[in-house]
């Protein structure tokens, strides 16, 4: 410390906050920018205009309470600093940042579940179609002939229905939470249209309730359609957004605690700008929208359970067939005005709706419980974004008691039990007769001919059986028999031996391989979880938007905001940049302008040199390496060393 409480930062003198407290208004801005933020001027929030929605905030670090406290420490004396921190805690900013962190990771968890469930849905649809009618039981009743599915095929149909219901719920929840996470940092911007339109925006839940209501109406002639219509706001386009939930309202509430303290207006203005720029107001807004959305989710859950109760009271398929058989044995007795086929058809529709509702209710009931725990501000970490393999999930990423994974695991067990049978039939007998005319060979047009032709067996298929130019039979053979990527013949990407998946083509992640696909949010969450001793970041298309070794000073470029937040949260000297971009001086200049700390080493790697040489040279402890190029992750030394590797991609979640 120097005389007067100042301390040296490089060649520029930093200022004691006590001097800023008594500074003249005309000196305050200059002293804050040039002295309080001498080490990192781009992170000074004074340039923020909280009333102008066009003001860009992208270069400010956000997402952590620490970046807000860092601003306060730079300008407030100790006594005022303590009081300000206490006020922010009382108005809920500390809790809001906890909720924000959990929502960001929950959003990623939903994406991983949705990916696995989408593939499961496709697999079940293939099995149901493949074995349709193969082992049905024929029943003749009077002059009617009906076919009843075997227990095996019934189990597949039930699993498909429940999977569809749960998948629709997870899709709605992911979109809801994703939109909550995307509310603007700027309080002058409007509420996203998706949130303003709740509960109508929850399209799958709305559809499930309405379809179940229609089924009840067709069976009994009445339903609670009016109640459903009112619950989702009808079709009059009413605006559900209320003014008190805007970002400006949350900013005003956060600043109410400072209104009667008599602090200098310039200090209060600085704090307003800091809360906006560093994401505190956004965190409050996110917390508020989560609580508001939960009320709509609870109402849909109530309606879905009511639909289940009504449908379960109707005649099921077994009872319909049994009563029809019994009636047919008694001369002159018939099963009612409707024919047996009509009654069977109605019973099948009821069963189909029930299966979908069973999956939806189980998934929604479980997820509203966890979202409420997040809204209530958990004292421990619940979710950490991570592995995309739902079957390999651990408590490291998903908390104990998170039951939606068990729901899909049950359906996956049904699917996995029948897939080998389908493959044996294909191998020994070929495609079933009822599918031969539906493979698409004759009905395909020129526009979809290529997309529905398997590049391996060169046979024509419908879209159900071919994905990315390969049919299901050839795909499974490539994965499990040949152990390689089925989608590209010359794919050079690493292939996970634990799940038989390609890291690039399947968008795969594997904790055992220590290679995870993710964006800036996932890198930030992973760094918080593993607390690496050293972090190495690529520059082009990772930390910065530059490409192919171009200078960041030419054109318009930006730093990834989540990686910026991660860098600011790591200890000094623990973050390095390792790049093949030769514009080292330009990179350092751009880093200073973008608000990155000035102590980050930049390592330039030559054309035929591996980045592993820089990352592993003399380094021990936990290491995190982030790069957008899969080739950089394939060095054998990195794979053997236990380095945590992130294959970076923007907006993956």
Protein Blocks (a to p, Z undefined) as FASTA:
>chain_A
ZZhhiacehjbccddfklmmmpcfklmmmmmmmmmmmmommlpcklpcfkbmkbccklpc
ehiaklmmmmmmmmpcfklmmmmmmmmmmnommmmmmmmmmmmmmmmmmmmmmmmmmmmm
mmmmmmmmmmgoklcccddehjbccddddfklmmmmmmmmmmmmmmmmmmmmmmmmmmmm
mpcfblkbccdfklmmpcklmmmlmmmmmmmmmmmmmmnopacklmmmmmnopanopafb
dfklpmklmmmmmmmmmmmnopafklmmmmmmmmmmnommmmmmmmmmmmmmmmmmmmmm
mmmmmmmmmmmmpccfklmmmmmmmmmmpghiaebjbdfklmmmmmmmmmmmmmmmmmmm
mmmmmmmmmmmmmmnopabdfbdcddfblklgcfklmcghiaklmmmmmmmmmmmmmmmm
mmmmmmmnopafklmmmnommmpcfklmmmmccfklopacdfklpgghiafklmmmmmmm
nopafkbmklcbdcdfklopafklnopacfklopacddfklmmmmmmmnopabdcddfeh
plpmceehiafkgcjddddfklmmmmmmpcehiaccddfbfblmlmmmmmmmnopafkbc
cddddfklcfklmmmnopacjdddddfbfklmmpmklmmnopacddddehkZZ
